[in-house]
């Protein structure tokens, strides 16, 4: 009986993982984006022209990740969609949700279907337009590297160099955040306080983040710059979280 129950659970998890993957593919298709891991500018075509007579090639225009995302189409399916988050070249590319509380999307897909993988969602007290000094995003640390499963790799300096930025598209434009810290934090640490500005704790908060970090990518937040925290579980119980933090460094307004 125990073996049967265990087998049933494994089959159920496989089905849920497959369902979550299909939901993510639907989201990308609706948003007009390529599947996760396939983002980036297309390769330049090769020509057979005489190099001495051919004009010098011009630098192609900068291709901004997520610049073509169709959030309105996603919001027609679910009005809780506030944006899209992506780390180019990785599996982390998902709709960004915000519920009325921080529990709803723990076990629901972006289409509001029950699923243990949940969604990537914003702290319910944050402004959905990303204008807060400190914005927190949550997601599960899945074993198959979906959701925030890839954040664990930010312990590796090479991974940080290869994936230095987090991009978020909102209705107002695209934002690039550069990673400056990654570490394990207690759930009652200062970074989870919602009154940093009201209590004048910005400097103390930044000192804590930099001092706690296990990495030193050479990015230093300056006073007043907006901070993004990606928070996920550690696999070691409910008292701690693994966090990756980034600072807003570039914005492309919506056209």
C-alpha positions in Angstrom: 0.0 0.0 0.0 2.8 2.4 0.9 4.5 1.7 -2.5 1.3 2.3 -4.3 0.8 5.6 -2.5 4.3 6.6 -3.3 3.9 5.7 -6.9 0.7 7.7 -7.1 2.4 10.8 -5.6 5.2 10.6 -8.2 2.8 10.3 -11.1 0.8 13.2 -9.7 3.9 15.4 -9.4 5.0 14.5 -12.9 1.5 15.5 -14.2 1.6 18.8 -12.3 5.1 19.6 -13.6 3.9 18.9 -17.1 0.9 21.1 -16.6 3.0 23.9 -15.2 5.3 23.7 -18.2 2.4 23.8 -20.6 0.9 26.8 -18.8 4.2 28.7 -19.1 4.4 27.9 -22.8 0.9 29.3 -23.2 1.8 32.4 -21.4 4.9 33.0 -23.6 2.8 32.4 -26.7 0.1 34.8 -25.6 2.7 37.4 -24.7 4.4 37.0 -28.0 7.7 35.8 -26.5 9.9 32.8 -27.4 10.1 29.9 -24.9 12.3 30.4 -21.8 16.0 30.1 -22.6 15.6 31.1 -26.2 15.6 34.9 -25.8 18.3 37.1 -27.3 19.1 38.8 -30.6 19.1 36.6 -33.7 22.4 35.6 -35.3 23.6 37.9 -38.0 23.3 36.4 -41.5 26.6 35.7 -43.4 27.1 37.2 -46.8 29.3 36.3 -49.7 30.1 39.8 -50.8 33.7 40.9 -51.5 35.0 42.2 -48.2 37.0 45.0 -50.0 33.9 46.4 -51.8 31.3 45.8 -49.2 30.5 48.7 -46.9 31.4 48.4 -43.3 28.6 46.8 -41.3 26.7 49.1 -39.0 26.1 48.1 -35.4 22.6 46.6 -35.1 20.2 48.5 -32.9 20.1 47.4 -29.3 17.5 44.7 -28.7 15.9 45.3 -25.3 14.7 42.0 -23.7 10.9 41.9 -23.2 10.4 45.0 -25.3 7.7 43.3 -27.4 5.8 41.5 -24.6 2.0 41.8 -24.9 0.9 42.3 -21.3 -2.5 43.4 -22.3 -3.2 40.0 -23.8 -2.1 38.3 -20.6 -4.2 40.6 -18.5 -7.3 39.6 -20.6 -6.8 36.1 -19.2 -5.9 37.2 -15.7 -6.1 40.8 -14.4 -3.6 40.0 -11.7 -0.8 39.9 -14.2 1.4 43.0 -13.5 4.4 42.2 -15.7 6.8 39.7 -17.0 10.2 38.8 -15.4 13.1 37.3 -17.2 16.8 36.5 -16.7 18.0 36.2 -20.3 19.6 32.9 -21.3 17.9 31.0 -18.4 14.7 29.2 -17.6 13.5 32.1 -15.5 11.0 33.8 -17.8 7.4 34.0 -16.4 4.4 36.3 -16.0 4.6 38.3 -12.8 1.4 38.2 -10.7 0.2 40.1 -7.6 -2.6 38.8 -5.5 -4.6 40.3 -2.6 -2.3 38.3 -0.2 1.0 36.4 -0.4 -0.7 33.0 -0.3 -3.0 32.8 -3.3 -0.3 32.3 -6.0 1.9 30.0 -3.9 -0.1 27.0 -5.3 -1.8 28.5 -8.4 -0.6 29.0 -11.9 -0.8 32.4 -13.7 -4.1 31.0 -15.0 -5.4 30.5 -11.5 -5.3 26.7 -11.8 -4.2 24.7 -8.7 -0.5 23.6 -9.1 2.2 23.0 -6.5 4.7 25.0 -8.6 2.7 28.2 -8.1 3.7 31.4 -9.9 6.1 34.3 -9.6 4.3 36.9 -7.6 4.9 40.3 -6.1 4.7 41.2 -2.4 1.0 42.2 -1.9 1.9 45.5 -0.2 4.2 46.6 -3.0 3.1 49.0 -5.8 2.3 47.1 -8.9 4.0 49.8 -11.0 7.5 49.0 -9.5 7.9 52.5 -8.1 8.6 51.4 -4.5 12.1 51.8 -3.0 12.2 48.0 -2.3 10.1 45.5 -4.3 10.0 41.8 -3.3 9.1 38.9 -5.6 8.4 35.4 -4.5 8.4 32.0 -6.1 9.1 28.3 -5.3 12.6 26.8 -5.6 11.5 23.9 -7.8 13.9 20.9 -8.2 13.6 21.0 -12.0 14.9 24.6 -12.0 11.5 26.1 -12.9 10.1 29.2 -11.1 13.0 30.5 -8.9 14.9 27.1 -9.0 17.8 28.7 -10.9 18.5 31.3 -8.2 20.7 28.8 -6.3 23.3 29.1 -9.0 24.0 32.7 -8.0 26.5 31.3 -5.5 28.7 30.7 -8.5 30.7 33.8 -9.6 30.8 32.5 -13.2 27.0 32.2 -13.2 26.7 35.8 -11.9 29.0 37.0 -14.7 27.0 35.1 -17.4 23.6 36.3 -16.0 24.2 39.7 -14.4 20.8 41.2 -14.9 17.1 40.7 -14.2 14.6 42.3 -16.6 11.0 43.1 -15.8 8.4 44.4 -18.3 5.5 46.4 -16.9 2.8 48.5 -18.5 5.1 51.5 -18.1 8.2 50.0 -19.8 11.1 47.6 -19.3 13.4 47.7 -16.3 16.9 46.3 -16.0 18.2 45.4 -12.5 21.8 44.4 -12.0 22.5 41.7 -9.4 24.6 42.9 -6.4 23.9 40.4 -3.7 22.9 36.8 -3.0 22.6 35.1 0.4 20.5 33.2 2.9 18.3 35.4 5.1 16.0 34.8 8.1 12.3 35.6 7.4 12.4 38.2 10.2 15.5 40.0 8.9 15.3 43.7 7.9 14.9 43.0 4.2 11.3 41.8 4.8 10.2 45.0 6.5 7.7 47.0 4.6 8.5 50.3 6.3 12.1 50.9 5.3 11.5 54.4 3.9 9.0 55.4 6.6 11.5 54.4 9.3 14.6 55.8 7.6 16.2 52.4 7.4 17.4 52.5 3.8 21.1 52.8 4.7 20.9 50.1 7.4 19.1 47.9 4.9 21.7 48.3 2.2 24.6 47.7 4.7 22.9 44.5 5.7 22.4 43.3 2.1 26.0 44.0 1.1 27.5 42.5 4.3 25.4 39.4 4.1 26.1 38.7 0.4 28.1 35.6 -0.6 29.0 37.2 -3.9 30.8 40.4 -4.9 30.0 41.2 -8.5 31.2 44.8 -8.3 27.8 46.4 -8.4 27.2 48.9 -5.5 23.7 50.4 -5.0 23.7 54.1 -4.5 21.4 56.1 -2.2 17.9 56.4 -3.7 18.2 53.6 -6.3 15.4 51.1 -6.3 16.1 47.6 -5.1 14.6 44.3 -6.3 14.7 41.2 -4.1 13.9 37.7 -5.5 13.0 35.5 -2.6 12.7 31.7 -2.5 13.0 28.8 -0.1 16.3 27.2 0.8 15.1 23.6 1.3 16.1 23.8 5.0 12.7 24.6 6.6 10.6 27.7 6.8 12.8 30.0 8.9 15.2 31.0 6.1 15.0 32.1 2.5 17.6 32.3 -0.3 17.5 35.8 -1.9 19.1 37.4 -4.9 19.1 41.2 -5.0 19.5 43.6 -7.8 19.5 47.4 -8.3 17.6 49.3 -11.0 20.1 50.6 -13.5 18.2 51.2 -16.7 14.7 51.9 -17.9 13.1 51.8 -21.3 9.7 53.7 -21.3 6.8 52.1 -23.0 6.2 53.5 -26.5 
